[in-house]
Amino acid sequence: MPTYLKGRSTPAAVAGKNGHSLISSRKFRELYAALLRCEMLEERLAPFSANGTQSAIAAGVSLTLDLEREDTVVLTPQTLAAALVKGVPVHALLNRGNGAGANGSAFIFGDVNAFKPASSAVSAQAGLATGAALANKIANNRKVALAFMEGGTAALKECKEALELASKHKLPVLYVVDADLKRSDEKLLAQLAELLPVITVEAQDVIAIYRVAQESIARARDGGPTLIVCVPYDPEANSPNAVANMERYLIGKKLFETRWKDEAASQFNVELDSAYLRHADPLA
């Protein structure tokens, strides 16, 4: 997987200067449990509305799991996983509203701040995160902003002004976009890499995204933006399913137990059933 991190090798970009490649067994299990819950919720919602993609699940879990209190997240309709991970109650998610808040509003999102852009334009998504990051920079509070942006690499042209501002002022912000990279996109990403680190990572590889997130969040708290590009699943790999990929990884590390998975799934099914009782119509 190529990276556009100027002046740094791919291993350095993934591992990070603060040793973020060292993930504890507890954190591996925490990532897997969060993925499993998100997939189960999406399966329950499937008959009622369009699901979030596997890449949205993987990115939502990996990038938000370790955000701190009062960090900021800019949501899109596909960031259901991020909402669940940050503690928004299941019953509040069954209406696909990501927990709370109308479009264009700010609200408390589990234990972080959140914004829902009034517009679906990527420039609005990037602009909200950049503004939040600028406020954090002025306050010198070491808080970060995270923007999930839609539209792929073509839409990145719309938010170049925000990226330039973040680069100029060394703002504490992460921009995340799904993109099926074409050869024609290389020039654009190379241009953006002149402004800020640009890292590409496989969209269903939860471990890789988590490691990149840790490096990027640490950089942001020190004052510096990052663009993370989640690229589609490699068809030559074993599975496009993020949960299956993670389960295979845990088995290889001897951290997986079927009993533990079944218990986690059973507990969350109880939570889902209780939430459905509160919302007879999931889209109400």
CORNOR-V654464 format. One record per run of one state. SS is the DSSP state (H for helix, E for strand, - for the rest). FROM is the first residue (numbers start at 0). LEN is the number of residues. If there is no record, write none. Layout:
ss->SS from->FROM len->LEN
ss->SS from->FROM len->LEN
This chain:
ss->- from->0 len->2
ss->E from->2 len->1
ss->- from->3 len->6
ss->H from->9 len->6
ss->- from->15 len->9
ss->H from->24 len->21
ss->- from->45 len->8
ss->H from->53 len->11
ss->- from->64 len->7
ss->E from->71 len->4
ss->- from->75 len->4
ss->H from->79 len->6
ss->- from->85 len->4
ss->H from->89 len->4
ss->- from->93 len->12
ss->E from->105 len->4
ss->- from->109 len->2
ss->E from->111 len->5
ss->- from->116 len->5
ss->H from->121 len->18
ss->- from->139 len->5
ss->E from->144 len->5
ss->- from->149 len->2
ss->H from->151 len->17
ss->- from->168 len->4
ss->E from->172 len->6
ss->- from->178 len->6
ss->H from->184 len->8
ss->- from->192 len->4
ss->E from->196 len->6
ss->- from->202 len->3
ss->H from->205 len->16
ss->- from->221 len->4
ss->E from->225 len->6
ss->- from->231 len->10
ss->H from->241 len->11
ss->- from->252 len->5
ss->H from->257 len->21
ss->- from->278 len->6
